[in-house]
């Protein structure tokens, strides 16, 4: 890595770290004021509150990171321009794209990191924190974490599940009926169990009645009974049952694909919601790269014009907030089926990416 790159990265990453920490603290404080009545009413212990905010952060990183990066870029370029360092770099024969390459690489890296968090930890964190707040509001009422009833169809495995009560915390089932079907749709085997539990990567049924059926779905002899049975013939995992319950906002893009693939009978309205969330989840992290493109020309102007710092900051922040507004409007229209899901997810990125490229290309 050249000295120029190290200098640019150091100038950018230090304020970026400060901005990131500052916005995290601000977000926690504002959210704490919003949820404090629920914590007090639910008598939530302090360690649980602290755990809540640790888990909350991955779900909001896509909001905090772009704003922090934008302010860091504006500050870093203002410092470099004010000290005439950028002018000196250009005088030595370096082009503007070469000078700004480290900033763009940071924007790209931030987009990749945010995208990875958005795809892995964030969906689970968002759902967990939502359930936690509901538990505090309803003082731990079982209705928050018990789903009754729950039906699930594994079309590829030809299995039908009917669960009277499903515990979202432990994935424990009560009063389970599992029907294994043949390729022609007739019943092959029916299991009825008092309890189902996920242990050591397998489902275990307790107090199980197993009934076999012939090709006409007629019982073949009496049912057999066992106190406990390892259901090694089924491959459903707890996540699949939880995904039946979660809104699409709390599913990763991969989980959305799997959900749509296993539910061929979804209505058009349901598909619009799932596909819009899919494209939105993939598109949102790239705001970090767009922010870098927008921040560079405004940061240069801050150093080149006296008294222009405040105007540049307001203009840059205004553009970023406009991006969020356009994104939310697009997502709302996409979920309602008024525009295609891919347009709802990617059009804001395309518009503001074009704007960023135009502003950067016109930079002197």
Secondary structure as GFF3:
##gff-version 3
##sequence-region A 1 364
A	DSSP	alpha_helix	3	41	.	.	.	ID=ss1
A	DSSP	alpha_helix	46	82	.	.	.	ID=ss2
A	DSSP	alpha_helix	85	91	.	.	.	ID=ss3
A	DSSP	alpha_helix	96	119	.	.	.	ID=ss4
A	DSSP	alpha_helix	121	137	.	.	.	ID=ss5
A	DSSP	alpha_helix	142	145	.	.	.	ID=ss6
A	DSSP	beta_strand	146	147	.	.	.	ID=ss7
A	DSSP	beta_strand	150	154	.	.	.	ID=ss8
A	DSSP	beta_strand	159	167	.	.	.	ID=ss9
A	DSSP	beta_strand	173	181	.	.	.	ID=ss10
A	DSSP	beta_strand	187	199	.	.	.	ID=ss11
A	DSSP	beta_strand	202	212	.	.	.	ID=ss12
A	DSSP	beta_strand	224	230	.	.	.	ID=ss13
A	DSSP	alpha_helix	238	245	.	.	.	ID=ss14
A	DSSP	three_ten_helix	248	250	.	.	.	ID=ss15
A	DSSP	alpha_helix	253	262	.	.	.	ID=ss16
A	DSSP	alpha_helix	268	284	.	.	.	ID=ss17
A	DSSP	alpha_helix	287	304	.	.	.	ID=ss18
A	DSSP	alpha_helix	309	335	.	.	.	ID=ss19
A	DSSP	alpha_helix	341	361	.	.	.	ID=ss20
###
